[in-house]
Amino acid sequence: MKTEKRQIDHDLIDRKITERFRLKKKVNLIISALIALLGIATLYMAFGVEVGISSFRYLTINGTLFTTFGSLVFVAANIYELTTGKEITNVPVYYIRLSCAVTETVIMLVILIAFVMGDPSGLDKWNQIGTHIVIPILTVSSFITNDAPIGMVAPLKRFYCTVFITVYAIVIIALFGGGVLPMDMIPYAFIDWRVVPVWQIVCSVGMVYLIAFIIATVLYRLNKKLSWLWFRKLTAGEI
């Protein structure tokens, strides 16, 4: 009798875990789709209505583009997982997801620092609130609670999640170095090689990489701790 009861309990736990797995994926799918739609809307405002191609000089615009693309990847991954019942976010998709979370955290920190310095201009329109506050919060909270952790992420691999900074640097160099945009439109003084020594630029970029690496470390560790909340009690054999 005891053996039979224990087997029934295990079957019930398995069903509950499957149900919560599917619910977690559905929540992630909805949030990812919302991020993608909001990203497309804000990018349209930037490129099609307000500033045009010169928007590409801003970290926020490039970051939103990167996260929007990443969110579309997550939507496709979640649909696959819901359809097949197989977890695939523990491979390259995980690193894309973490990269987007790191990117959006950097964007939110930039605007918060600007506010501390008395410059609220970054939040005077709905699309700016979307790119600087709403998308970052949705991206980070969804990553740390919904994505399946992949165990220990080695320090070198955490640098994979700072890839956005490299992409952004390439875009900036291409736009200004290639003459697509005039140098007087360069967005951040610390990368203006006309007035700032190269060594200072290198140090500044190195500092940004260090901050991004620290953010990646914090986020992946939070993911390891908080993602299991979906299965709280069940993993201990409780109903």
Backbone bond lengths (Angstrom), bond angles and torsions (degrees), N, CA, C in turn:
res aa  C-N    CA-C-N  psi(-1)  N-CA   C-N-CA  omega(-1)  CA-C   N-CA-C  phi
1 M - - - 1.460 - - 1.518 112.08 -
2 K 1.323 116.05 -44.56 1.466 119.50 -178.92 1.519 110.89 -63.72
3 T 1.338 116.38 -41.63 1.469 120.29 179.72 1.519 110.41 -62.21
4 E 1.350 117.44 -42.75 1.458 122.05 179.87 1.524 110.76 -63.59
5 K 1.332 117.12 -43.41 1.477 121.62 179.65 1.523 110.46 -62.33
6 R 1.346 116.47 -42.05 1.459 120.61 -179.43 1.532 110.61 -64.11
7 Q 1.339 117.21 -38.01 1.453 121.55 179.50 1.535 110.39 -65.92
8 I 1.327 116.50 -42.29 1.463 121.00 178.03 1.522 110.17 -60.75
9 D 1.326 117.02 -43.08 1.462 121.48 178.93 1.532 110.75 -61.79
10 H 1.308 117.66 -42.35 1.464 121.02 179.47 1.525 111.00 -64.26
11 D 1.319 116.34 -38.79 1.457 119.56 178.32 1.522 110.71 -64.66
12 L 1.323 115.75 -40.42 1.459 120.15 179.06 1.525 110.80 -65.52
13 I 1.330 116.55 -42.30 1.464 120.93 178.14 1.525 110.72 -61.99
14 D 1.328 116.62 -42.62 1.470 120.09 178.55 1.527 111.01 -59.96
15 R 1.337 116.10 -41.83 1.464 119.40 179.64 1.525 110.75 -65.73
16 K 1.338 116.03 -40.65 1.466 120.00 179.31 1.529 111.06 -64.43
17 I 1.317 116.73 -41.15 1.464 120.56 178.55 1.529 110.13 -62.40
18 T 1.328 116.44 -43.09 1.462 120.45 178.71 1.525 111.01 -62.76
19 E 1.335 116.50 -42.25 1.458 120.75 179.03 1.522 111.46 -61.56
20 R 1.322 115.86 -43.75 1.462 119.36 -178.85 1.527 111.37 -72.04
21 F 1.330 116.52 -33.08 1.462 120.48 174.83 1.522 109.84 -59.08
22 R 1.320 116.04 -46.40 1.462 119.87 -179.12 1.528 111.25 -68.57
23 L 1.333 117.48 -38.15 1.462 120.54 177.95 1.523 110.43 -64.28
24 K 1.332 115.80 -42.52 1.469 120.38 178.57 1.524 110.63 -59.07
25 K 1.332 116.26 -44.02 1.459 120.60 -179.40 1.525 111.70 -67.17
26 K 1.332 116.52 -36.68 1.467 119.75 178.77 1.525 110.87 -66.40
27 V 1.335 116.29 -42.14 1.469 120.57 177.33 1.522 110.01 -61.95
28 N 1.327 116.00 -44.75 1.462 120.78 179.83 1.527 110.81 -63.13
29 L 1.336 116.31 -39.76 1.457 121.45 178.85 1.524 111.17 -62.49
30 I 1.322 116.37 -45.04 1.468 120.64 -179.76 1.524 111.05 -64.09
31 I 1.341 116.45 -45.79 1.469 120.10 -179.38 1.522 110.87 -64.94
32 S 1.327 117.05 -42.45 1.468 120.83 179.62 1.529 111.01 -62.84
33 A 1.342 116.28 -41.58 1.463 120.18 177.88 1.530 110.52 -64.40
34 L 1.333 116.55 -39.43 1.466 120.49 178.49 1.526 110.96 -64.31
35 I 1.329 116.61 -43.02 1.467 120.62 177.47 1.522 110.59 -60.68
36 A 1.341 116.51 -44.44 1.460 120.37 -179.28 1.525 111.15 -63.00
37 L 1.332 117.55 -44.39 1.465 120.78 179.72 1.524 111.60 -64.74
38 L 1.325 116.23 -42.97 1.462 120.18 178.70 1.527 110.17 -66.38
39 G 1.342 116.65 -38.70 1.455 120.21 177.21 1.513 111.96 -62.43
40 I 1.324 116.98 -44.74 1.470 120.98 179.14 1.531 110.54 -62.07
41 A 1.340 116.49 -42.37 1.465 120.87 -179.21 1.530 111.60 -64.16
42 T 1.334 116.52 -44.44 1.471 119.43 -178.15 1.528 111.25 -71.40
43 L 1.329 116.73 -35.61 1.464 119.26 177.25 1.525 110.89 -67.65
44 Y 1.324 116.66 -36.43 1.465 119.83 176.12 1.527 110.24 -61.88
45 M 1.340 116.04 -42.31 1.471 119.54 178.44 1.515 110.80 -61.50
46 A 1.328 116.74 -40.52 1.467 120.53 -177.59 1.525 111.58 -70.81
47 F 1.346 116.65 -48.78 1.462 120.58 -174.76 1.527 112.99 -83.33
48 G 1.332 115.78 -42.67 1.453 118.56 -172.18 1.501 116.05 -91.05
49 V 1.334 118.02 -21.73 1.463 120.39 -172.66 1.525 112.55 -117.29
50 E 1.333 117.28 -45.54 1.461 119.22 -168.16 1.536 114.50 -98.65
51 V 1.313 117.69 -66.08 1.468 120.22 -166.89 1.525 113.35 -109.60
52 G 1.318 118.01 -35.39 1.464 120.66 -176.79 1.509 111.83 88.08
53 I 1.354 116.48 -154.83 1.461 121.01 -173.79 1.524 112.94 -62.52
54 S 1.319 117.50 -23.45 1.467 119.56 179.58 1.524 111.62 -65.82
55 S 1.339 117.59 -14.11 1.472 120.59 175.18 1.511 111.63 -59.28
56 F 1.350 116.03 -25.32 1.456 120.43 -176.99 1.524 112.50 -63.06
57 R 1.321 117.49 -12.64 1.461 117.76 -178.70 1.522 111.81 -78.47
58 Y 1.308 117.86 -12.43 1.455 120.75 -176.51 1.532 112.32 -93.23
59 L 1.320 114.81 138.31 1.461 121.11 177.49 1.525 111.06 -58.69
60 T 1.334 116.90 -40.93 1.460 120.69 -177.44 1.521 111.98 -60.72
61 I 1.332 117.18 -43.73 1.459 120.89 -177.95 1.524 110.58 -65.83
62 N 1.319 116.67 -46.62 1.463 120.33 178.17 1.526 110.97 -62.41
63 G 1.337 116.28 -41.06 1.455 120.27 179.35 1.522 112.24 -64.61
64 T 1.335 116.47 -40.41 1.463 120.66 178.15 1.528 110.80 -65.22
65 L 1.321 116.45 -39.26 1.471 120.56 176.90 1.529 110.23 -62.45
66 F 1.326 116.21 -44.68 1.463 121.87 179.43 1.536 111.11 -61.78
67 T 1.331 116.56 -45.57 1.457 121.12 -178.71 1.520 111.61 -69.52
68 T 1.329 117.24 -36.56 1.461 120.37 177.38 1.523 110.56 -61.68
69 F 1.329 116.21 -45.42 1.462 120.10 176.58 1.529 110.48 -61.04
70 G 1.337 115.67 -45.43 1.465 120.05 179.47 1.522 111.86 -60.21
71 S 1.334 117.31 -40.45 1.459 121.15 -179.47 1.519 111.77 -64.19
72 L 1.324 117.11 -36.04 1.463 120.23 175.87 1.530 110.50 -64.77
73 V 1.333 116.24 -36.01 1.470 120.47 175.23 1.529 109.78 -63.87
74 F 1.340 116.61 -42.14 1.464 120.70 -178.98 1.529 110.94 -65.42
75 V 1.339 116.31 -38.82 1.465 119.84 178.01 1.526 109.58 -59.49
76 A 1.337 115.86 -47.45 1.467 120.00 179.36 1.533 110.93 -62.22
77 A 1.338 116.65 -41.70 1.471 120.57 -179.73 1.519 111.38 -64.79
78 N 1.340 116.84 -42.61 1.461 120.29 -179.73 1.522 111.87 -65.83
79 I 1.329 117.02 -39.18 1.465 120.34 176.93 1.525 109.76 -61.84
80 Y 1.334 116.46 -43.06 1.465 120.36 178.01 1.525 110.81 -61.36
81 E 1.333 116.51 -44.64 1.463 120.67 -177.76 1.524 111.67 -66.09
82 L 1.336 117.20 -39.68 1.456 120.59 178.49 1.524 111.41 -67.58
83 T 1.322 115.49 -33.26 1.460 120.47 -178.28 1.528 111.57 -75.59
84 T 1.331 116.08 -41.42 1.468 120.51 -173.40 1.526 113.67 -100.89
85 G 1.360 116.43 -20.26 1.462 119.46 -175.58 1.507 113.34 77.45
86 K 1.344 117.29 10.33 1.465 121.56 -179.40 1.533 110.46 -103.74
87 E 1.320 116.11 140.39 1.464 122.88 178.88 1.521 109.94 -87.96
88 I 1.340 117.18 120.99 1.469 119.90 178.09 1.523 112.74 -120.35
89 T 1.332 117.16 -0.42 1.460 119.11 -179.58 1.520 112.58 -79.00
90 N 1.331 117.40 7.49 1.464 119.45 177.76 1.524 111.24 -98.62
91 V 1.329 117.01 17.64 1.465 121.79 175.67 1.521 109.16 -124.47
92 P 1.337 120.46 -140.20 1.469 118.73 -175.78 1.522 115.07 -55.48
93 V 1.348 117.10 -31.11 1.465 119.58 -179.64 1.524 111.06 -59.25
94 Y 1.335 116.92 -36.13 1.463 120.49 179.12 1.524 110.73 -60.47
95 Y 1.322 116.85 -42.85 1.461 120.02 -177.98 1.522 111.48 -70.13
96 I 1.324 117.16 -35.18 1.471 119.54 175.10 1.512 109.31 -63.34
97 R 1.317 115.72 -44.61 1.462 121.80 -179.39 1.532 111.28 -61.16
98 L 1.323 116.73 -46.91 1.455 121.15 178.48 1.523 110.56 -65.38
99 S 1.326 117.63 -38.41 1.467 121.26 177.67 1.521 110.92 -59.96
100 C 1.333 116.25 -42.05 1.465 120.04 178.36 1.527 110.89 -65.84
101 A 1.324 117.36 -39.85 1.459 120.96 178.90 1.529 110.93 -64.34
102 V 1.332 116.62 -40.93 1.466 120.71 176.61 1.525 110.19 -63.25
103 T 1.317 116.43 -45.81 1.469 121.60 179.82 1.518 111.29 -57.81
104 E 1.325 116.31 -47.37 1.459 119.81 -176.73 1.528 111.72 -70.26
105 T 1.318 117.40 -31.15 1.462 119.70 175.31 1.517 110.72 -65.53
106 V 1.330 116.64 -42.17 1.472 121.14 176.88 1.526 110.07 -60.48
107 I 1.336 116.86 -44.76 1.468 120.90 179.70 1.522 110.74 -60.23
108 M 1.332 117.33 -44.30 1.457 120.91 -178.99 1.528 110.70 -67.13
109 L 1.335 117.15 -38.14 1.465 120.12 177.52 1.523 111.44 -63.33
110 V 1.336 116.31 -40.04 1.463 120.42 -179.96 1.526 110.72 -60.13
111 I 1.334 116.45 -45.46 1.465 119.20 -177.90 1.520 111.12 -70.96
112 L 1.338 117.61 -34.16 1.465 120.33 177.99 1.528 110.61 -67.23
113 I 1.330 116.33 -39.96 1.465 120.17 177.01 1.527 110.14 -63.81
114 A 1.344 115.77 -39.96 1.461 120.18 178.25 1.531 110.72 -61.52
115 F 1.334 116.63 -38.87 1.458 119.97 178.17 1.524 111.36 -65.39
116 V 1.330 115.61 -41.71 1.463 119.89 179.06 1.532 110.28 -60.64
117 M 1.324 115.76 -34.08 1.464 121.03 179.72 1.525 112.03 -84.23
118 G 1.335 116.91 4.27 1.457 120.52 174.34 1.508 115.22 85.11
119 D 1.348 117.87 29.18 1.454 120.63 179.40 1.531 109.75 -123.82
120 P 1.345 117.05 90.22 1.469 120.77 -177.78 1.524 114.23 -86.10
121 S 1.331 117.48 9.78 1.468 120.61 -173.90 1.520 113.14 -64.98
122 G 1.337 116.80 -18.57 1.458 119.37 -179.06 1.517 114.01 -73.58
123 L 1.334 118.05 -7.39 1.460 120.59 -177.69 1.523 111.79 -130.26
124 D 1.320 117.59 36.00 1.456 119.28 -178.00 1.527 113.43 -97.36
125 K 1.361 117.22 4.18 1.462 121.55 176.63 1.523 109.02 -138.78
126 W 1.341 115.57 156.90 1.469 119.76 -176.08 1.524 111.48 -61.15
127 N 1.341 117.23 -39.19 1.457 119.10 -177.95 1.528 111.59 -69.29
128 Q 1.338 117.22 -28.66 1.460 120.30 176.42 1.525 111.00 -72.84
129 I 1.326 116.59 -36.92 1.468 120.01 174.52 1.531 109.41 -63.28
130 G 1.340 115.59 -39.34 1.459 119.97 179.05 1.514 112.44 -62.53
131 T 1.333 117.23 -46.98 1.465 120.37 -176.09 1.522 112.88 -75.66
132 H 1.327 117.86 -32.74 1.464 120.45 -174.65 1.528 114.48 -93.71
133 I 1.340 117.27 -22.67 1.462 119.90 -174.59 1.531 112.26 -124.49
134 V 1.330 117.47 -57.79 1.463 120.90 -171.24 1.528 111.91 -66.58
135 I 1.337 117.36 -52.66 1.471 120.21 -179.68 1.525 111.31 -61.19
136 P 1.349 120.00 -45.35 1.466 118.98 177.19 1.526 113.56 -58.30
137 I 1.343 117.84 -44.46 1.465 120.39 -178.53 1.520 110.53 -64.84
138 L 1.330 117.54 -44.74 1.466 120.82 179.49 1.527 111.11 -62.71
139 T 1.323 116.46 -43.68 1.467 120.55 -177.30 1.522 111.59 -65.08
140 V 1.320 116.56 -48.51 1.470 120.57 -176.82 1.523 111.33 -68.24
141 S 1.336 117.23 -47.71 1.466 119.91 -177.78 1.523 111.40 -64.01
142 S 1.338 116.91 -38.51 1.456 119.77 178.87 1.524 111.23 -67.11
143 F 1.330 116.77 -40.27 1.468 119.46 179.58 1.519 112.06 -62.97
144 I 1.327 117.22 -50.49 1.465 119.39 -171.82 1.524 112.32 -71.94
145 T 1.340 118.50 -21.76 1.462 119.76 -178.12 1.528 113.60 -105.51
146 N 1.337 118.22 -26.41 1.464 120.31 -172.18 1.522 115.05 -104.52
147 D 1.326 118.07 -29.69 1.460 119.07 -174.94 1.523 111.94 -77.88
148 A 1.316 115.10 141.50 1.456 120.27 178.29 1.523 109.44 -73.36
149 P 1.335 118.84 124.45 1.470 120.68 179.74 1.521 111.31 -66.47
150 I 1.319 115.99 155.13 1.470 120.70 -178.11 1.524 111.47 -115.51
151 G 1.342 115.96 19.58 1.456 119.17 -179.94 1.520 111.65 84.17
152 M 1.310 115.85 -149.95 1.456 121.93 -178.27 1.528 110.63 -70.67
153 V 1.339 116.38 126.03 1.462 121.21 174.80 1.524 106.99 -103.45
154 A 1.311 116.69 111.19 1.462 121.76 -176.41 1.527 110.95 -59.58
155 P 1.357 117.06 149.55 1.465 120.34 -178.95 1.525 113.80 -51.23
156 L 1.334 117.38 -43.13 1.457 119.75 -179.36 1.523 111.09 -62.04
157 K 1.329 116.18 -39.29 1.460 119.53 -179.06 1.519 111.77 -70.75
158 R 1.338 117.45 -23.72 1.464 119.00 176.89 1.520 110.81 -65.88
159 F 1.329 116.41 -25.20 1.457 119.51 177.00 1.532 111.24 -69.96
160 Y 1.337 117.02 -21.16 1.465 119.03 173.62 1.525 110.39 -58.46
161 C 1.331 114.78 -30.93 1.459 120.43 -174.78 1.524 112.60 -85.25
162 T 1.315 117.17 4.68 1.463 121.11 171.86 1.524 109.59 -104.47
163 V 1.337 116.58 15.82 1.464 121.33 -174.54 1.522 112.52 -59.48
164 F 1.338 116.99 -30.14 1.460 119.36 -179.25 1.524 111.96 -58.25
165 I 1.337 116.48 -38.87 1.467 119.67 -179.40 1.521 110.10 -60.86
166 T 1.325 116.50 -40.16 1.463 120.58 178.08 1.521 110.84 -64.45
167 V 1.335 115.79 -44.42 1.469 120.46 178.63 1.526 109.91 -60.64
168 Y 1.323 115.42 -45.48 1.468 119.70 -179.39 1.521 111.10 -62.32
169 A 1.331 116.97 -43.87 1.465 120.72 179.15 1.531 111.22 -60.08
170 I 1.341 116.37 -41.22 1.469 120.57 179.23 1.519 110.36 -63.75
171 V 1.349 116.46 -42.49 1.468 120.33 179.85 1.524 110.35 -63.37
172 I 1.330 116.90 -45.13 1.468 120.93 -179.16 1.527 110.72 -61.42
173 I 1.328 115.77 -48.11 1.468 119.96 -179.27 1.526 110.50 -61.57
174 A 1.337 116.48 -40.67 1.465 120.34 -179.28 1.524 111.28 -66.09
175 L 1.328 117.19 -42.97 1.458 120.76 -177.00 1.528 112.81 -68.03
176 F 1.328 115.35 -44.18 1.466 118.80 -176.38 1.529 112.06 -89.53
177 G 1.318 117.34 -40.95 1.456 120.13 178.01 1.518 112.47 -66.41
178 G 1.346 116.92 -32.37 1.460 120.66 179.86 1.513 113.74 -87.14
179 G 1.323 117.40 -1.41 1.455 120.72 176.94 1.519 114.79 80.46
180 V 1.357 117.47 10.14 1.462 120.08 177.77 1.523 110.10 -65.70
181 L 1.335 115.54 -39.42 1.458 121.10 175.67 1.526 108.98 -121.39
182 P 1.338 117.54 142.09 1.475 120.36 179.25 1.520 111.68 -69.43
183 M 1.322 116.28 150.13 1.462 120.98 -176.16 1.528 112.89 -62.38
184 D 1.333 117.96 -23.19 1.460 118.35 -179.51 1.538 111.94 -73.99
185 M 1.332 116.42 -2.90 1.469 120.22 177.09 1.527 111.63 -102.84
186 I 1.315 117.41 6.25 1.458 119.83 -178.86 1.537 109.25 -58.90
187 P 1.326 118.99 130.19 1.467 121.38 -166.33 1.521 116.45 -75.46
188 Y 1.332 117.50 -31.22 1.468 119.58 -173.94 1.523 109.95 -128.75
189 A 1.320 114.20 128.59 1.466 119.50 -174.04 1.523 112.84 -60.75
190 F 1.328 117.97 -31.76 1.469 119.70 -174.27 1.532 112.53 -72.17
191 I 1.361 118.18 -8.19 1.466 119.84 175.75 1.525 111.61 -113.79
192 D 1.322 116.62 13.49 1.469 120.75 178.71 1.522 108.53 -83.28
193 W 1.355 116.97 96.28 1.465 120.54 -173.99 1.522 113.57 -71.24
194 R 1.348 117.14 -2.56 1.464 119.67 175.40 1.528 111.39 -75.64
195 V 1.342 116.21 -30.54 1.464 120.28 -174.62 1.523 113.15 -122.36
196 V 1.331 117.90 -15.84 1.464 121.19 -177.47 1.522 109.21 -108.44
197 P 1.335 117.97 130.20 1.468 120.47 177.82 1.524 111.64 -58.26
198 V 1.316 116.28 148.55 1.464 121.06 -177.57 1.524 111.08 -58.32
199 W 1.352 116.93 -38.98 1.456 119.16 -177.39 1.526 111.15 -63.35
200 Q 1.350 117.13 -33.82 1.463 119.96 177.99 1.530 111.10 -69.55
201 I 1.320 115.23 -37.93 1.464 119.14 177.65 1.530 109.98 -63.57
202 V 1.331 115.89 -44.41 1.465 120.71 179.25 1.526 110.22 -61.17
203 C 1.327 117.20 -43.45 1.475 121.16 179.22 1.529 110.90 -64.54
204 S 1.320 116.42 -40.88 1.464 120.51 -179.76 1.523 111.00 -64.55
205 V 1.329 115.84 -45.78 1.464 120.02 178.56 1.530 110.09 -64.00
206 G 1.335 117.01 -39.51 1.457 120.82 177.26 1.521 111.51 -60.72
207 M 1.326 116.74 -39.28 1.461 121.04 178.33 1.529 110.86 -65.19
208 V 1.328 115.90 -40.68 1.464 119.70 177.79 1.529 110.33 -62.03
209 Y 1.337 116.68 -42.57 1.466 120.70 177.49 1.526 111.05 -61.80
210 L 1.317 116.88 -40.86 1.461 120.68 179.85 1.525 110.73 -63.09
211 I 1.329 115.88 -45.18 1.465 120.04 178.82 1.528 110.41 -61.78
212 A 1.340 116.34 -43.58 1.467 120.46 179.66 1.531 110.71 -63.26
213 F 1.328 116.72 -37.85 1.472 121.09 178.85 1.522 110.54 -64.90
214 I 1.323 116.57 -42.05 1.469 120.88 178.53 1.529 110.11 -63.96
215 I 1.329 115.91 -42.74 1.469 120.32 178.24 1.530 110.24 -60.93
216 A 1.338 116.76 -44.26 1.465 121.12 179.30 1.526 110.65 -59.36
217 T 1.329 116.35 -40.90 1.463 121.13 -179.71 1.529 111.19 -64.75
218 V 1.326 116.05 -45.86 1.470 120.74 -179.59 1.525 110.73 -63.79
219 L 1.332 117.04 -44.69 1.464 120.58 -176.07 1.524 112.06 -67.08
220 Y 1.325 117.55 -41.52 1.465 118.38 -178.22 1.532 110.75 -69.07
221 R 1.336 116.62 -33.26 1.464 119.45 177.40 1.526 111.36 -71.67
222 L 1.326 117.30 -37.07 1.464 120.01 174.83 1.522 110.15 -63.97
223 N 1.328 116.30 -39.10 1.463 120.62 177.71 1.524 111.19 -60.11
224 K 1.333 116.65 -42.29 1.466 120.62 179.72 1.521 111.51 -61.63
225 K 1.332 117.31 -34.41 1.459 121.33 -176.85 1.534 112.53 -84.87
226 L 1.333 116.57 -43.05 1.464 120.06 -169.38 1.521 114.53 -90.20
227 S 1.332 117.79 -23.89 1.461 119.19 -177.04 1.529 112.10 -64.66
228 W 1.345 116.63 -25.65 1.467 120.36 -178.83 1.521 112.22 -75.95
229 L 1.326 118.36 -7.80 1.461 120.48 178.97 1.530 111.69 -61.30
230 W 1.335 115.93 -26.44 1.459 119.45 177.01 1.535 111.27 -61.33
231 F 1.329 116.42 -28.60 1.460 120.67 -175.44 1.527 111.50 -114.13
232 R 1.322 115.75 23.11 1.466 120.87 -179.16 1.525 110.39 -56.80
233 K 1.302 117.30 136.94 1.471 126.60 -177.94 1.530 112.03 78.16
234 L 1.339 117.39 -40.87 1.463 118.93 -177.38 1.521 111.70 -63.08
235 T 1.341 116.74 -41.22 1.462 120.01 -178.44 1.523 111.66 -68.72
236 A 1.321 116.95 -16.59 1.469 120.77 177.11 1.524 111.27 -95.11
237 G 1.332 115.60 5.12 1.462 119.48 178.94 1.500 113.67 83.74
238 E 1.349 118.12 16.85 1.455 122.07 -179.95 1.525 110.28 -103.03
239 I 1.322 117.47 154.49 1.459 122.87 177.79 1.530 108.36 -113.68
